[in-house]
Amino acid sequence: QQEQADQALDFYFQGLRKDFWHYGCCYNIGVTFFQRGKNRNALKWFRFAKLLAPSAKEPCLGEAASAFKLGHMDESIAIIRSRPGQKQINEKRKRIMQEFNDSTFTQSESVSKTTK
């Protein structure tokens, strides 16, 4: 397992030597460090990947998991709440709940009208 992780890191670092701005290499270095329990290094690489691909959700989740493993609970929660697309998800959830509540109210009104 250790040898495979070392080989993976070598592979991804070779990729960075060719293209330092390669998102996939940075993200996968973070994953490899996370799997090895090297959470500080993982956090650093997930943050760098997030800079390279701000709309990607994966580095945010990796960053949050690494922060959590380091005991930074509040930071981890803040990262998850601010991940890309979360605002749209929350707005959609509110809209769906409002539509549900409106339709439930309408159905209960119609039931009460028919029973009168």
C-alpha positions in Angstrom: 0.0 0.0 0.0 2.7 2.5 1.0 4.7 1.6 -2.2 1.6 2.2 -4.4 1.0 5.6 -2.7 4.7 6.6 -3.3 4.3 5.5 -7.0 1.1 7.5 -7.3 2.8 10.6 -5.8 5.8 10.2 -8.2 3.4 10.0 -11.1 1.4 13.1 -10.2 4.5 15.1 -9.4 5.9 14.2 -12.8 2.7 15.6 -14.3 3.2 18.8 -12.4 6.7 19.1 -13.7 5.2 19.2 -17.2 2.3 21.4 -16.3 2.3 23.0 -12.9 -1.3 24.2 -13.3 -2.7 20.7 -13.9 -5.8 20.4 -11.7 -6.0 16.6 -11.8 -2.5 16.2 -10.6 -3.0 18.6 -7.7 -6.2 17.1 -6.7 -4.9 13.5 -6.8 -1.8 14.5 -4.8 -4.3 15.7 -2.2 -6.2 12.5 -2.3 -3.0 10.4 -2.0 -1.8 12.4 1.0 -5.3 12.1 2.6 -5.3 8.4 2.1 -1.9 8.2 3.8 -3.2 10.2 6.8 -1.0 13.2 5.9 -3.8 15.7 6.4 -1.8 18.9 6.4 -0.3 18.1 3.1 -3.7 17.0 1.7 -5.3 20.2 2.9 -2.6 22.2 1.1 -3.0 20.4 -2.2 -6.8 20.4 -2.1 -6.7 24.2 -1.6 -4.4 24.6 -4.5 -6.7 22.4 -6.7 -9.6 24.6 -5.6 -7.7 27.7 -6.8 -7.2 26.0 -10.2 -10.8 24.9 -10.6 -13.0 27.1 -8.4 -16.2 25.5 -9.6 -15.1 21.9 -8.8 -16.8 20.4 -5.8 -14.3 17.6 -5.1 -11.4 19.7 -3.8 -13.8 21.5 -1.5 -14.9 18.2 0.0 -11.3 17.0 0.3 -10.4 20.3 2.0 -13.3 19.9 4.4 -12.5 16.3 5.2 -8.8 17.2 5.8 -9.7 20.1 8.0 -12.1 17.8 10.0 -9.3 15.2 10.4 -7.0 18.0 11.8 -9.7 18.9 14.4 -10.8 22.1 12.7 -14.6 21.3 12.9 -15.8 24.9 12.4 -13.6 25.4 9.4 -14.7 22.1 7.9 -18.4 23.1 8.2 -17.7 26.5 6.7 -16.0 25.0 3.8 -18.9 22.6 3.1 -21.4 25.5 3.4 -19.5 27.6 0.9 -18.7 24.9 -1.7 -19.5 25.7 -5.3 -23.2 25.4 -6.2 -24.3 25.4 -2.5 -26.1 28.7 -2.8 -28.1 27.5 -5.8 -28.9 24.2 -4.0 -30.2 26.1 -1.0 -32.3 28.4 -3.2 -33.7 25.4 -5.2 -34.5 23.6 -1.9 -36.4 26.6 -0.6 -38.3 26.9 -3.8 -39.2 23.2 -3.8 -40.3 23.4 -0.2 -42.4 26.5 -0.9 -44.1 24.8 -3.9 -44.7 21.7 -1.7 -46.2 23.8 1.1 -48.3 25.7 -1.4 -49.6 22.5 -3.0 -50.3 20.9 0.4 -52.2 23.9 1.5 -54.2 23.9 -1.7 -55.0 20.2 -1.4 -56.1 20.6 2.2 -58.3 23.5 1.2 -60.0 21.5 -1.5 -60.6 18.6 0.8 -62.2 20.9 3.4 -64.4 22.5 0.7 -65.6 19.1 -0.6 -66.5 17.9 2.9 -68.6 21.0 3.8 
